[in-house]
Amino acid sequence: MGCNMSLKIHFLHSHLDFFPENFGTVSDEHGERFHQDISNMGARYQGKRNPKMLADYCSTLKMDIPQVKHRPSTQESEGF
């Protein structure tokens, strides 16, 4: 290579032709959504870190995808 380039930068540079033209726009939209979701999670959990926060965030993302079939949780299926 002839320069001090990190492996990530080298990989991205050598594969730039594989990314779509609107990649930056999509990435910015997802970044804004992520920060808004994290802000909402912080308000929901009142600033206290909880191991369930990540699971809650993932389930929120999953519920926002219309083509995903949602399974009831074990508590819902057992009638709790």
Protein Blocks (a to p, Z undefined) as FASTA:
>chain_A
ZZacdfklmmmmmmmmmpcfklmmmmmmmmmmmmmmmmmmmmmnnopacfklmmmmmmmm
mmmpmkbccdddfklmnoZZ
